[in-house]
Amino acid sequence: MAFKLAQSFQNRTLAVYLGRLEQQQALLRRIRAELPQSLAGHVLHCVVHENTLLLYTDSAAWASQLRFLKQDILQTAGKAQNYAFEKLQIRILADQIGASPRPESKANLPSAEKIAMLRHQVDDIRDIRLQQALQRLSATLARLKDE
């Protein structure tokens, strides 16, 4: 039995979704063409939902730049679709598409000798609140160093 592509099946549902996807991609190309070159590459996808146009971008910085161009984007999309959109929503996809998890960073702790020196020098401090704070700090540093 040979492998068949999903498009080769007589399935109207699939054809409807493929048609919608083609429309969205055409709209995306039109919107990108009207945006500044530096911004166009960061518009990843667009979706039309009722009277709202949703744009997906890869970071919050680009999302804020897109918000400045809200009216221009809505006009461009409206002309392309022969429809007046009322709202523009911009969403960020960075967490959902291949954003690598950040490595867990560890605290940069002082050496055991410096922690011990801090403990011994605390006794010479006259301000009781400062002395207590430094004692707690040295105890916390010693505990973290042992972990």
MODELLER restraints for C-alpha pairs under 7 A, 6 or more apart:
rsr = mdl.restraints
at = mdl.atoms
rsr.add(forms.Gaussian(group=physical.xy_distance, feature=features.Distance(at['CA:24:A'], at['CA:46:A']), mean=6.18, stdev=0.5))
rsr.add(forms.Gaussian(group=physical.xy_distance, feature=features.Distance(at['CA:24:A'], at['CA:47:A']), mean=6.17, stdev=0.5))
rsr.add(forms.Gaussian(group=physical.xy_distance, feature=features.Distance(at['CA:27:A'], at['CA:77:A']), mean=6.72, stdev=0.5))
rsr.add(forms.Gaussian(group=physical.xy_distance, feature=features.Distance(at['CA:27:A'], at['CA:80:A']), mean=6.69, stdev=0.5))
rsr.add(forms.Gaussian(group=physical.xy_distance, feature=features.Distance(at['CA:28:A'], at['CA:45:A']), mean=6.35, stdev=0.5))
rsr.add(forms.Gaussian(group=physical.xy_distance, feature=features.Distance(at['CA:28:A'], at['CA:46:A']), mean=5.90, stdev=0.5))
rsr.add(forms.Gaussian(group=physical.xy_distance, feature=features.Distance(at['CA:31:A'], at['CA:73:A']), mean=6.52, stdev=0.5))
rsr.add(forms.Gaussian(group=physical.xy_distance, feature=features.Distance(at['CA:31:A'], at['CA:76:A']), mean=6.32, stdev=0.5))
rsr.add(forms.Gaussian(group=physical.xy_distance, feature=features.Distance(at['CA:31:A'], at['CA:77:A']), mean=6.52, stdev=0.5))
rsr.add(forms.Gaussian(group=physical.xy_distance, feature=features.Distance(at['CA:32:A'], at['CA:40:A']), mean=4.77, stdev=0.5))
rsr.add(forms.Gaussian(group=physical.xy_distance, feature=features.Distance(at['CA:42:A'], at['CA:57:A']), mean=5.49, stdev=0.5))
rsr.add(forms.Gaussian(group=physical.xy_distance, feature=features.Distance(at['CA:42:A'], at['CA:58:A']), mean=6.10, stdev=0.5))
rsr.add(forms.Gaussian(group=physical.xy_distance, feature=features.Distance(at['CA:42:A'], at['CA:62:A']), mean=6.86, stdev=0.5))
rsr.add(forms.Gaussian(group=physical.xy_distance, feature=features.Distance(at['CA:43:A'], at['CA:55:A']), mean=6.82, stdev=0.5))
rsr.add(forms.Gaussian(group=physical.xy_distance, feature=features.Distance(at['CA:43:A'], at['CA:56:A']), mean=5.96, stdev=0.5))
rsr.add(forms.Gaussian(group=physical.xy_distance, feature=features.Distance(at['CA:43:A'], at['CA:57:A']), mean=4.76, stdev=0.5))
rsr.add(forms.Gaussian(group=physical.xy_distance, feature=features.Distance(at['CA:44:A'], at['CA:56:A']), mean=5.45, stdev=0.5))
rsr.add(forms.Gaussian(group=physical.xy_distance, feature=features.Distance(at['CA:44:A'], at['CA:57:A']), mean=5.29, stdev=0.5))
rsr.add(forms.Gaussian(group=physical.xy_distance, feature=features.Distance(at['CA:45:A'], at['CA:55:A']), mean=5.95, stdev=0.5))
rsr.add(forms.Gaussian(group=physical.xy_distance, feature=features.Distance(at['CA:45:A'], at['CA:56:A']), mean=5.17, stdev=0.5))
rsr.add(forms.Gaussian(group=physical.xy_distance, feature=features.Distance(at['CA:46:A'], at['CA:54:A']), mean=5.44, stdev=0.5))
rsr.add(forms.Gaussian(group=physical.xy_distance, feature=features.Distance(at['CA:46:A'], at['CA:55:A']), mean=4.48, stdev=0.5))
rsr.add(forms.Gaussian(group=physical.xy_distance, feature=features.Distance(at['CA:46:A'], at['CA:56:A']), mean=6.07, stdev=0.5))
rsr.add(forms.Gaussian(group=physical.xy_distance, feature=features.Distance(at['CA:47:A'], at['CA:53:A']), mean=6.01, stdev=0.5))
rsr.add(forms.Gaussian(group=physical.xy_distance, feature=features.Distance(at['CA:47:A'], at['CA:54:A']), mean=5.08, stdev=0.5))
rsr.add(forms.Gaussian(group=physical.xy_distance, feature=features.Distance(at['CA:47:A'], at['CA:55:A']), mean=6.65, stdev=0.5))
rsr.add(forms.Gaussian(group=physical.xy_distance, feature=features.Distance(at['CA:48:A'], at['CA:54:A']), mean=6.26, stdev=0.5))
rsr.add(forms.Gaussian(group=physical.xy_distance, feature=features.Distance(at['CA:51:A'], at['CA:85:A']), mean=5.01, stdev=0.5))
rsr.add(forms.Gaussian(group=physical.xy_distance, feature=features.Distance(at['CA:51:A'], at['CA:86:A']), mean=5.57, stdev=0.5))
rsr.add(forms.Gaussian(group=physical.xy_distance, feature=features.Distance(at['CA:51:A'], at['CA:87:A']), mean=6.64, stdev=0.5))
rsr.add(forms.Gaussian(group=physical.xy_distance, feature=features.Distance(at['CA:52:A'], at['CA:85:A']), mean=5.82, stdev=0.5))
rsr.add(forms.Gaussian(group=physical.xy_distance, feature=features.Distance(at['CA:52:A'], at['CA:86:A']), mean=6.05, stdev=0.5))
rsr.add(forms.Gaussian(group=physical.xy_distance, feature=features.Distance(at['CA:52:A'], at['CA:87:A']), mean=4.72, stdev=0.5))
rsr.add(forms.Gaussian(group=physical.xy_distance, feature=features.Distance(at['CA:52:A'], at['CA:88:A']), mean=5.75, stdev=0.5))
rsr.add(forms.Gaussian(group=physical.xy_distance, feature=features.Distance(at['CA:53:A'], at['CA:85:A']), mean=6.73, stdev=0.5))
rsr.add(forms.Gaussian(group=physical.xy_distance, feature=features.Distance(at['CA:53:A'], at['CA:87:A']), mean=6.27, stdev=0.5))
rsr.add(forms.Gaussian(group=physical.xy_distance, feature=features.Distance(at['CA:53:A'], at['CA:88:A']), mean=4.91, stdev=0.5))
rsr.add(forms.Gaussian(group=physical.xy_distance, feature=features.Distance(at['CA:53:A'], at['CA:89:A']), mean=6.25, stdev=0.5))
rsr.add(forms.Gaussian(group=physical.xy_distance, feature=features.Distance(at['CA:54:A'], at['CA:88:A']), mean=5.91, stdev=0.5))
rsr.add(forms.Gaussian(group=physical.xy_distance, feature=features.Distance(at['CA:54:A'], at['CA:89:A']), mean=4.76, stdev=0.5))
rsr.add(forms.Gaussian(group=physical.xy_distance, feature=features.Distance(at['CA:54:A'], at['CA:90:A']), mean=5.75, stdev=0.5))
rsr.add(forms.Gaussian(group=physical.xy_distance, feature=features.Distance(at['CA:55:A'], at['CA:89:A']), mean=6.27, stdev=0.5))
rsr.add(forms.Gaussian(group=physical.xy_distance, feature=features.Distance(at['CA:55:A'], at['CA:90:A']), mean=4.81, stdev=0.5))
rsr.add(forms.Gaussian(group=physical.xy_distance, feature=features.Distance(at['CA:55:A'], at['CA:91:A']), mean=6.19, stdev=0.5))
rsr.add(forms.Gaussian(group=physical.xy_distance, feature=features.Distance(at['CA:56:A'], at['CA:90:A']), mean=5.82, stdev=0.5))
rsr.add(forms.Gaussian(group=physical.xy_distance, feature=features.Distance(at['CA:56:A'], at['CA:91:A']), mean=4.83, stdev=0.5))
rsr.add(forms.Gaussian(group=physical.xy_distance, feature=features.Distance(at['CA:56:A'], at['CA:92:A']), mean=5.61, stdev=0.5))
rsr.add(forms.Gaussian(group=physical.xy_distance, feature=features.Distance(at['CA:56:A'], at['CA:93:A']), mean=6.35, stdev=0.5))
rsr.add(forms.Gaussian(group=physical.xy_distance, feature=features.Distance(at['CA:57:A'], at['CA:63:A']), mean=6.34, stdev=0.5))
rsr.add(forms.Gaussian(group=physical.xy_distance, feature=features.Distance(at['CA:57:A'], at['CA:91:A']), mean=6.25, stdev=0.5))
rsr.add(forms.Gaussian(group=physical.xy_distance, feature=features.Distance(at['CA:57:A'], at['CA:92:A']), mean=5.01, stdev=0.5))
rsr.add(forms.Gaussian(group=physical.xy_distance, feature=features.Distance(at['CA:57:A'], at['CA:93:A']), mean=6.05, stdev=0.5))
rsr.add(forms.Gaussian(group=physical.xy_distance, feature=features.Distance(at['CA:58:A'], at['CA:92:A']), mean=5.42, stdev=0.5))
rsr.add(forms.Gaussian(group=physical.xy_distance, feature=features.Distance(at['CA:58:A'], at['CA:93:A']), mean=5.32, stdev=0.5))
rsr.add(forms.Gaussian(group=physical.xy_distance, feature=features.Distance(at['CA:58:A'], at['CA:94:A']), mean=4.91, stdev=0.5))
rsr.add(forms.Gaussian(group=physical.xy_distance, feature=features.Distance(at['CA:59:A'], at['CA:92:A']), mean=5.72, stdev=0.5))
rsr.add(forms.Gaussian(group=physical.xy_distance, feature=features.Distance(at['CA:59:A'], at['CA:94:A']), mean=6.14, stdev=0.5))
rsr.add(forms.Gaussian(group=physical.xy_distance, feature=features.Distance(at['CA:60:A'], at['CA:92:A']), mean=6.58, stdev=0.5))
rsr.add(forms.Gaussian(group=physical.xy_distance, feature=features.Distance(at['CA:63:A'], at['CA:90:A']), mean=6.24, stdev=0.5))
rsr.add(forms.Gaussian(group=physical.xy_distance, feature=features.Distance(at['CA:70:A'], at['CA:88:A']), mean=6.81, stdev=0.5))
rsr.add(forms.Gaussian(group=physical.xy_distance, feature=features.Distance(at['CA:74:A'], at['CA:85:A']), mean=6.23, stdev=0.5))
rsr.add(forms.Gaussian(group=physical.xy_distance, feature=features.Distance(at['CA:74:A'], at['CA:88:A']), mean=6.98, stdev=0.5))
rsr.add(forms.Gaussian(group=physical.xy_distance, feature=features.Distance(at['CA:78:A'], at['CA:84:A']), mean=5.01, stdev=0.5))
rsr.add(forms.Gaussian(group=physical.xy_distance, feature=features.Distance(at['CA:78:A'], at['CA:85:A']), mean=6.10, stdev=0.5))
rsr.add(forms.Gaussian(group=physical.xy_distance, feature=features.Distance(at['CA:109:A'], at['CA:145:A']), mean=6.92, stdev=0.5))
rsr.add(forms.Gaussian(group=physical.xy_distance, feature=features.Distance(at['CA:115:A'], at['CA:138:A']), mean=5.91, stdev=0.5))
rsr.add(forms.Gaussian(group=physical.xy_distance, feature=features.Distance(at['CA:115:A'], at['CA:141:A']), mean=6.89, stdev=0.5))
rsr.add(forms.Gaussian(group=physical.xy_distance, feature=features.Distance(at['CA:115:A'], at['CA:142:A']), mean=6.63, stdev=0.5))
rsr.add(forms.Gaussian(group=physical.xy_distance, feature=features.Distance(at['CA:118:A'], at['CA:138:A']), mean=6.54, stdev=0.5))
rsr.add(forms.Gaussian(group=physical.xy_distance, feature=features.Distance(at['CA:119:A'], at['CA:135:A']), mean=6.49, stdev=0.5))
rsr.add(forms.Gaussian(group=physical.xy_distance, feature=features.Distance(at['CA:119:A'], at['CA:138:A']), mean=6.04, stdev=0.5))
rsr.add(forms.Gaussian(group=physical.xy_distance, feature=features.Distance(at['CA:122:A'], at['CA:131:A']), mean=5.67, stdev=0.5))
rsr.add(forms.Gaussian(group=physical.xy_distance, feature=features.Distance(at['CA:122:A'], at['CA:134:A']), mean=6.54, stdev=0.5))
rsr.add(forms.Gaussian(group=physical.xy_distance, feature=features.Distance(at['CA:122:A'], at['CA:135:A']), mean=6.72, stdev=0.5))
rsr.add(forms.Gaussian(group=physical.xy_distance, feature=features.Distance(at['CA:125:A'], at['CA:131:A']), mean=5.94, stdev=0.5))
